[in-house]
Amino acid sequence: MEDCNMKKMEKSKVLLNVLCLEDELKDAELLNEMLVDAGYLVSMDIAAEEKEYLSFLKARNYDIILADYTLPGFDVHTALKLALELQPEVPFICASGTISEDKAVELLKLGATDYVFKDKLGRLAFAVRQALEGVANQKELKKAEETLKESEEKYRVLFEGSTLGILATDVETHRLLYSNPAICRIFGYLDEEFLRLTIPDLHPKDSMDLVISEFESQMRGEKVISFALPCLRKDGTVFYADISGTSTIINGRKCSVGFFVDVTTRKQAEDAVRQSRKELDSLFEASPEMISFIGFDGYFKRLNPAWVKMLGYPMDKLLSLPFIEFVHPDDREATNAEAAKLAEGQRTIRFENRYRCNDGSYRWLAWSIIPETKEKLLYAVARDITERKQAERKLILVNKELAYQNSEKEKRADELIVANKELAYQNEEK
């Protein structure tokens, strides 16, 4: 590994201190770029192995830790353990291209904050922002807990005056003990009505396994915030809340103090985005147009089935070779010249070239390509114009034949004129 793998990437002012555990410098630079594009001013330390990583953890405080899942001679579980020991409040996000969903969930159970896939880094900024918000909320909760311990009077003022919905619950019986005015407004219950309820009364029945699991995880200290849990108002309507929980002792009983924030609008927006993406995926799969996403490295990253149907290649074959390998040799220089226009800042390019089919023949394709800089992708739509090209060629040949025939007619006409002149001359001589 080159010495430059150990360099520090800095901006003029440090607003986000990042420790990046990554043995591929290009990947680390991409993570840095994604955060900068999201509006952060980033100071990033890059570690490629355990000794370097441990040294950074001991020498400097960080706002976020980003770690690859697969590293030579060093595993992410050990990295997570060290982070939890030395900087337990710093969010730990796994950024990997190899981790499976099951392994990612396992990592979250061990204490990781979140995970993102390297082929979907558009989510990185959201994950970082959410993690930092969680830290801020956790600090607020700790501050609130310390205030509660100082005096019951301060506790009462904070409890009743908070704009957050606060609910104290007996950990053992799950009975509700105390409610502040804000939580009464959120759920629609009077204070005395809350005292007759338990946790199951505040959530839809089909969500209870999730709710109890999240509640117990918070009480064990495994997590601080549960995101977008479904809640049930007195009138039967469902809303969603981010619930931050901490344990404390009230009147000699171990209790959970939960801080509720209504996030129904945010949840609806997220669901709408997911539905929109699902619909786009459906259109992508069904489109007769040949739609593709091409990486800046020149390889296809995703193709719809129309490519396989039109060209006859299996999908893995199309994804395994650079885009230019399928282009007719005589068209490659022109194709590269068109692609260079994108690097010069042109937003859209359109061109035509011949593309090789699996049977060795070539088909003409008309391309329209738009760059997506943040995602490091080119969005491309290709349309088969082979029949049009063949028709154009036939038309050219027909025009050439007509031109030749017209030329022959003109030649014969000239010859006839000459013959007539000769006859006229002979007649004059007679």
C-alpha positions in Angstrom: 0.0 0.0 0.0 1.4 3.4 -1.0 2.3 6.0 1.6 -0.4 8.2 0.3 -3.0 5.9 1.8 -2.1 7.4 5.1 -2.5 11.0 4.1 -5.1 13.3 5.7 -7.7 15.0 3.6 -8.6 18.4 5.0 -10.7 21.4 4.1 -10.1 25.0 5.2 -12.3 24.6 8.3 -13.1 21.3 10.1 -16.8 20.8 10.8 -16.8 17.0 10.5 -13.9 14.9 11.8 -14.0 11.4 10.1 -12.0 8.3 10.8 -12.1 6.1 7.7 -11.0 2.5 8.0 -10.4 1.6 4.3 -7.5 -0.1 2.4 -8.5 1.3 -0.9 -7.6 5.0 -1.2 -10.0 5.6 -4.1 -12.9 4.3 -2.0 -11.9 6.6 0.9 -11.6 9.6 -1.5 -15.1 8.7 -2.9 -16.6 8.7 0.7 -14.9 12.0 1.4 -16.3 13.5 -1.9 -19.8 12.3 -1.1 -19.7 14.0 2.3 -18.3 17.2 0.8 -21.0 17.2 -1.9 -23.6 16.9 0.9 -22.4 20.2 2.4 -19.9 19.0 5.0 -16.4 20.4 5.5 -14.5 17.2 6.1 -11.3 16.3 7.8 -10.6 12.7 7.2 -8.0 10.4 8.6 -7.5 7.1 6.7 -6.4 3.9 8.3 -5.6 0.7 6.3 -4.8 -1.7 9.2 -5.4 -2.2 12.9 -2.3 -0.5 14.3 -2.9 2.6 12.3 -6.6 2.6 13.2 -5.9 2.2 17.0 -3.4 5.0 16.9 -5.9 7.4 15.4 -8.6 6.4 17.9 -6.3 7.2 20.8 -4.9 10.4 19.4 -8.0 12.3 18.2 -11.7 12.7 18.8 -14.0 12.0 15.9 -17.5 12.9 14.9 -18.1 9.7 12.7 -16.3 6.5 11.9 -16.7 4.9 8.5 -15.3 1.3 8.1 -15.1 -1.2 5.2 -16.3 -4.7 6.1 -13.5 -6.6 4.4 -9.9 -5.7 5.3 -6.7 -7.7 4.9 -5.7 -9.0 8.3 -8.3 -7.0 10.2 -12.0 -7.5 10.6 -14.8 -5.0 11.1 -16.0 -6.6 14.3 -12.7 -5.9 16.1 -12.7 -2.4 14.7 -16.2 -1.9 16.1 -15.2 -3.2 19.5 -12.2 -0.9 19.7 -14.4 2.1 18.7 -17.0 1.3 21.4 -14.2 1.0 24.0 -12.3 4.1 23.1 -14.9 6.5 21.6 -18.3 4.9 22.5 -20.4 7.9 21.6 -19.1 8.2 18.1 -21.4 6.7 15.4 -19.9 3.7 13.6 -21.1 3.2 10.0 -20.1 0.2 7.9 -19.5 1.3 4.2 -19.0 -1.8 2.2 -19.6 -3.4 -1.2 -19.4 -7.0 0.1 -21.5 -7.1 3.2 -24.8 -9.0 3.1 -28.1 -7.9 4.7 -27.7 -10.6 7.4 -24.2 -9.6 8.3 -25.2 -6.0 8.3 -28.1 -6.7 10.8 -25.6 -8.7 12.9 -23.3 -5.7 13.0 -26.1 -3.4 14.1 -26.8 -5.7 17.0 -23.2 -5.5 18.1 -23.4 -1.8 18.3 -22.9 -0.3 14.8 -25.0 2.7 14.1 -25.8 2.0 10.4 -24.5 0.6 7.2 -24.4 1.7 3.5 -23.5 -0.2 0.3 -20.7 1.2 -1.8 -22.9 0.9 -4.9 -25.6 3.0 -3.2 -23.5 5.8 -1.7 -26.3 8.3 -2.3 -27.6 7.2 1.1 -24.3 8.0 2.9 -25.1 11.6 3.6 -28.5 10.6 5.0 -27.0 7.9 7.2 -24.3 10.3 8.6 -26.8 13.1 9.2 -29.2 10.7 11.0 -26.3 9.3 13.1 -25.1 12.8 14.1 -28.7 13.7 15.0 -28.8 10.6 17.2 -25.6 11.7 19.0 -27.1 15.1 19.5 -30.3 13.6 20.9 -28.3 11.2 23.1 -26.3 14.2 24.5 -29.6 16.0 25.1 -31.0 12.9 26.9 -27.9 12.6 29.1 -28.1 16.3 29.9 -31.8 15.8 30.7 -31.0 12.8 32.9 -28.3 14.7 34.8 -30.8 17.5 35.4 -33.4 15.0 36.6 -30.9 13.7 39.2 -30.0 17.1 40.5 -33.4 17.8 42.1 -37.0 16.7 41.7 -38.1 20.3 41.2 -35.8 20.7 38.2 -37.0 17.4 37.0 -40.6 18.5 37.2 -39.9 21.8 35.3 -38.1 19.9 32.5 -40.7 17.2 32.4 -43.7 19.5 32.2 -42.1 22.3 30.1 -40.5 20.2 27.4 -41.8 20.5 23.9 -41.0 16.8 23.5 -43.5 14.3 24.5 -42.1 12.6 27.6 -43.5 9.4 29.1 -42.2 7.5 32.1 -42.9 3.7 32.2 -42.2 1.0 34.8 -39.7 -1.3 33.2 -41.0 -4.4 34.9 -44.8 -4.0 34.6 -44.9 -1.8 31.5 -47.4 0.5 33.2 -47.3 4.2 32.5 -46.3 6.3 35.5 -45.9 9.9 34.4 -46.9 11.9 31.3 -46.1 15.5 30.4 -48.5 17.9 28.7 -46.8 17.4 25.3 -47.3 13.6 25.3 -51.0 14.1 26.3 -51.4 16.4 23.3 -49.7 13.9 21.0 -51.8 10.9 22.0 -55.0 12.7 22.9 -55.2 11.3 26.4 -55.7 13.3 29.7 -53.0 12.9 32.2 -55.2 10.7 34.6 -56.1 8.5 31.6 -52.5 7.7 30.9 -52.1 6.3 34.4 -54.6 3.5 33.6 -52.7 2.4 30.5 -49.7 0.2 29.6 -47.3 0.1 26.7 -49.5 -2.2 24.5 -52.4 0.4 24.7 -50.2 2.9 22.8 -49.3 0.8 19.8 -51.1 -1.2 17.1 -51.4 -4.9 18.0 -49.6 -6.1 14.9 -46.6 -3.9 15.9 -46.2 -5.1 19.5 -43.4 -7.6 18.9 -41.3 -4.8 17.3 -42.2 -2.3 20.0 -41.4 -4.5 23.0 -38.1 -5.6 21.3 -37.1 -2.0 20.8 -38.1 -1.1 24.4 -36.1 -3.9 25.9 -33.1 -3.0 23.7 -33.1 0.5 25.0 -33.3 -0.7 28.6 -30.3 -3.0 28.0 -28.4 0.1 26.7 -28.0 -1.5 23.2 -29.6 1.5 21.5 -30.8 5.0 22.3 -33.3 5.8 19.6 -36.0 3.7 17.9 -37.0 5.3 14.6 -40.5 5.6 13.2 -42.3 3.3 15.6 -46.1 3.1 15.0 -48.2 4.6 17.8 -51.9 4.6 18.4 -53.8 7.7 19.5 -56.9 7.6 21.7 -59.1 8.1 18.6 -57.7 5.0 16.9 -55.5 6.8 14.4 -51.9 5.7 13.8 -48.9 8.0 13.8 -45.2 7.4 13.8 -42.7 8.6 16.4 -38.9 8.5 16.9 -38.6 7.4 20.5 -35.5 8.1 22.5 -35.3 6.1 25.8 -33.2 6.2 28.9 -33.5 4.3 32.2 -33.7 6.0 35.6 -34.9 5.4 39.1 -38.2 6.9 40.2 -39.5 6.3 43.7 -37.2 3.3 44.0 -38.5 1.7 40.7 -36.4 1.2 37.6 -38.2 3.2 34.9 -37.9 4.1 31.3 -38.2 7.7 30.3 -39.2 8.0 26.7 -38.9 11.1 24.5 -41.4 11.1 21.6 -41.2 13.1 18.4 -44.0 12.8 15.9 -42.4 12.0 12.5 -45.5 10.9 10.6 -44.9 13.5 7.8 -41.3 12.4 7.4 -42.4 8.7 7.3 -45.0 9.4 4.7 -42.4 11.2 2.6 -39.9 8.3 2.9 -42.7 5.8 2.0 -43.5 8.0 -1.1 -39.9 8.0 -2.1 -39.7 4.2 -1.7 -42.9 3.7 -3.7 -41.6 6.1 -6.4 -38.4 4.1 -6.7 -40.4 0.9 -6.9 -42.4 2.3 -9.7 -39.3 3.5 -11.5 -37.7 0.0 -11.1 -40.9 -1.5 -12.6 -40.7 0.9 -15.6 -37.0 0.2 -15.9 -37.5 -3.6 -16.1 -40.5 -3.3 -18.6 -39.2 -0.6 -20.9 -38.6 -1.7 -24.5 -35.8 1.0 -24.7 -32.3 -0.2 -23.8 -31.7 1.6 -20.5 -28.4 1.5 -18.6 -26.3 3.0 -15.9 -22.6 3.2 -16.8 -19.9 3.9 -14.2 -17.2 6.5 -14.8 -14.9 3.5 -15.1 -16.5 2.5 -18.4 -18.4 -0.6 -17.1 -22.1 -1.1 -17.1 -23.4 -1.0 -13.6 -27.1 -1.9 -14.3 -29.0 -2.9 -17.5 -32.6 -3.6 -18.1 -33.8 -6.8 -19.9 -34.1 -5.0 -23.2 -30.4 -5.3 -23.7 -30.4 -9.1 -23.4 -33.4 -9.3 -25.7 -31.9 -7.0 -28.4 -28.2 -8.2 -28.4 -28.5 -11.8 -27.3 -25.8 -11.6 -24.6 -26.4 -13.0 -21.1 -26.6 -10.2 -18.5 -23.3 -11.2 -16.7 -21.4 -11.0 -20.0 -22.6 -7.4 -20.6 -21.6 -6.4 -17.1 -18.2 -8.1 -17.2 -16.6 -6.1 -20.0 -16.0 -2.4 -20.6 -18.7 -0.6 -22.6 -16.3 0.2 -25.4 -15.4 -3.5 -26.0 -18.8 -4.0 -27.7 -18.5 -1.0 -30.0 -17.5 -1.6 -33.7 -13.7 -0.9 -34.0 -14.3 1.7 -36.6 -16.7 3.6 -34.3 -14.6 3.6 -31.1 -12.6 6.7 -31.7 -15.8 8.7 -32.4 -17.5 7.2 -29.3 -14.6 8.1 -27.0 -14.7 11.7 -28.5 -18.4 12.0 -27.6 -17.8 10.7 -24.1 -15.0 13.3 -23.6 -17.6 16.0 -24.0 -19.2 14.9 -20.7 -15.8 15.4 -19.0 -15.7 18.9 -20.4 -19.0 19.7 -18.7 -21.6 19.0 -21.4 -24.8 17.9 -19.8 -26.2 15.6 -22.5 -24.6 13.9 -25.5 -26.3 12.1 -28.4 -24.6 10.0 -31.0 -24.9 6.8 -33.1 -22.6 3.8 -33.3 -22.5 0.1 -34.2 -22.8 -2.4 -31.3 -21.8 -6.0 -31.5 -24.4 -8.7 -31.0 -23.7 -12.1 -29.4 -23.9 -13.8 -32.9 -21.2 -11.5 -34.2 -23.4 -9.2 -36.2 -23.7 -5.5 -35.5 -26.7 -3.3 -34.9 -26.9 0.5 -35.1 -27.8 2.2 -31.8 -28.8 5.8 -31.1 -27.6 7.0 -27.7 -28.7 9.7 -25.3 -26.5 10.0 -22.3 -26.8 12.2 -19.2 -24.1 12.3 -16.4 -25.1 12.0 -12.7 -21.9 13.4 -11.1 -22.8 12.7 -7.5 -23.5 9.1 -8.1 -20.5 8.7 -10.5 -22.8 7.3 -13.1 -23.9 8.0 -16.7 -27.6 7.5 -17.3 -27.9 6.2 -20.9 -30.8 5.2 -23.2 -30.1 3.4 -26.4 -32.5 2.8 -29.3 -32.1 0.3 -32.1 -32.0 2.2 -35.4 -30.6 -0.6 -37.6 -33.7 -0.7 -39.9 -33.5 3.1 -40.3 -29.8 2.9 -41.2 -30.5 0.1 -43.7 -33.3 2.1 -45.3 -31.0 5.1 -45.5 -28.4 3.0 -47.1 -30.9 1.6 -49.7 -32.1 5.1 -50.4 -28.5 6.2 -51.0 -28.0 3.3 -53.4 -31.2 4.0 -55.2 -30.2 7.7 -55.6 -26.8 6.6 -56.9 -28.5 4.3 -59.5 -30.9 7.1 -60.5 -28.0 9.5 -60.9 -26.2 7.0 -63.0 -29.2 6.4 -65.2 -29.7 10.1 -65.6 -26.1 10.5 -66.5 -26.5 7.8 -69.2 -29.6 9.4 -70.5 -27.7 12.7 -70.8 -24.8 11.0 -72.5 -27.1 9.4 -75.1 -28.9 12.7 -75.6 -25.5 14.4 -76.3 -24.6 11.7 -78.7 -28.0 12.2 -80.5 -27.4 15.9 -80.8 -23.9 15.3 -82.3 -25.4 12.8 -84.8 -28.2 15.3 -85.8 -25.7 18.0 -86.4 -23.6 15.6 -88.6 -26.7 14.8 -90.7 -27.6 18.5 -91.0 -24.0 19.2 -92.2 -24.1 16.4 -94.8 -27.5 17.7 -96.1 -26.1 21.1 -96.5 -23.1 19.7 -98.5 -25.5 17.9 -100.9 
